[in-house]
Amino acid sequence: MYSPPRYFLLIALAVPLLSCAAESNGTGSGDASDYIKSRDNCDSLRGDIPEPDPADPDNLSRVISDINKYCKGTDQKLKQLKEKYSGNERIVKLLSTYEENIEADMSF
């Protein structure tokens, strides 16, 4: 009876871990990747501001709190990352998809 080499099990277990690491947004840099995740959350929240609801008066406050959490400082961070990665066309292209001055529009 044929039995696969023992290292086959090790490879089978390692492949999902490697694919998860490669599955990120492709920036290859932790700070740009973290920014993109946070900024995507920010933009999603900015697009989903609910109307005040008498049945759940705290909902609007929670959303505004989350917007402040994810959006505060993003304008400055975007500028810093664009400068830091100015030589990396792929990262600059990803960062260029974001609006540069969103905090001025947040009058919450």
C-alpha positions as CSV (number, residue, x, y, z in Angstrom):
1,M,0.0,0.0,0.0
2,Y,1.3,3.4,-1.0
3,S,1.6,6.1,1.7
4,P,2.4,9.7,0.8
5,P,5.6,11.2,2.3
6,R,5.2,12.8,5.7
7,Y,6.2,16.2,4.4
8,F,3.1,16.1,2.2
9,L,0.9,16.7,5.4
10,L,3.1,19.6,6.3
11,I,2.7,21.2,2.9
12,A,-1.0,20.6,2.9
13,L,-1.3,22.4,6.2
14,A,1.0,25.3,5.2
15,V,-0.7,26.1,1.8
16,P,-3.8,27.7,3.3
17,L,-1.6,29.9,5.6
18,L,0.5,31.1,2.6
19,S,-2.6,31.8,0.5
20,C,-4.1,33.9,3.3
21,A,-1.0,35.9,3.5
22,A,-0.9,36.4,-0.2
23,E,-4.7,37.2,-0.3
24,S,-4.2,40.6,1.2
25,N,-4.8,43.7,-0.9
26,G,-1.4,43.1,-2.6
27,T,0.4,46.1,-1.2
28,G,3.1,44.0,0.5
29,S,3.4,46.7,3.2
30,G,1.7,46.4,6.6
31,D,1.1,50.1,7.1
32,A,-0.5,50.7,3.7
33,S,-2.5,47.5,4.1
34,D,-3.8,48.6,7.5
35,Y,-4.7,52.0,6.2
36,I,-6.6,50.5,3.3
37,K,-8.7,48.2,5.7
38,S,-9.4,51.1,8.0
39,R,-10.2,53.5,5.2
40,D,-12.5,51.0,3.5
41,N,-14.4,50.7,6.9
42,C,-14.5,54.5,7.1
43,D,-15.8,55.0,3.6
44,S,-18.4,52.3,4.1
45,L,-19.7,53.9,7.3
46,R,-19.7,57.4,5.6
47,G,-22.0,55.9,3.0
48,D,-24.4,54.3,5.4
49,I,-25.4,57.1,7.8
50,P,-28.9,56.2,9.0
51,E,-31.7,58.6,9.6
52,P,-32.6,59.2,13.3
53,D,-34.8,56.4,14.5
54,P,-37.0,56.9,17.5
55,A,-37.1,53.2,18.1
56,D,-33.3,53.1,18.3
57,P,-32.0,56.6,19.3
58,D,-28.5,55.3,20.0
59,N,-28.0,53.9,16.5
60,L,-27.0,57.2,15.0
61,S,-24.6,57.9,17.8
62,R,-23.0,54.5,17.4
63,V,-22.5,55.1,13.7
64,I,-21.0,58.5,14.2
65,S,-18.7,57.1,16.9
66,D,-17.5,54.4,14.4
67,I,-17.0,57.0,11.7
68,N,-14.9,59.1,14.0
69,K,-12.9,56.0,15.0
70,Y,-12.1,54.9,11.5
71,C,-12.0,58.2,9.7
72,K,-10.1,60.5,12.1
73,G,-6.6,61.1,10.8
74,T,-7.1,59.5,7.5
75,D,-6.3,62.6,5.4
76,Q,-2.9,63.0,7.0
77,K,-2.1,59.3,6.9
78,L,-3.0,59.1,3.2
79,K,-0.6,62.0,2.5
80,Q,2.1,60.3,4.5
81,L,1.7,57.0,2.8
82,K,1.7,58.5,-0.6
83,E,5.0,60.3,0.2
84,K,6.5,57.2,1.8
85,Y,5.7,54.9,-1.1
86,S,6.1,57.5,-3.9
87,G,8.6,55.1,-5.6
88,N,6.2,52.1,-5.5
89,E,3.7,52.6,-8.4
90,R,1.4,49.7,-7.3
91,I,0.9,51.1,-3.8
92,V,0.5,54.7,-5.0
93,K,-2.1,53.5,-7.5
94,L,-4.1,51.8,-4.7
95,L,-3.8,54.8,-2.4
96,S,-4.9,57.2,-5.3
97,T,-8.3,55.6,-5.3
98,Y,-9.2,57.4,-2.0
99,E,-10.5,60.9,-1.6
100,E,-7.8,63.1,0.0
101,N,-9.9,65.5,2.1
102,I,-12.8,63.7,3.7
103,E,-12.3,65.0,7.2
104,A,-13.4,68.5,6.2
105,D,-16.7,67.0,5.2
106,M,-17.3,65.3,8.5
107,S,-19.3,67.8,10.5
108,F,-20.7,65.4,13.1
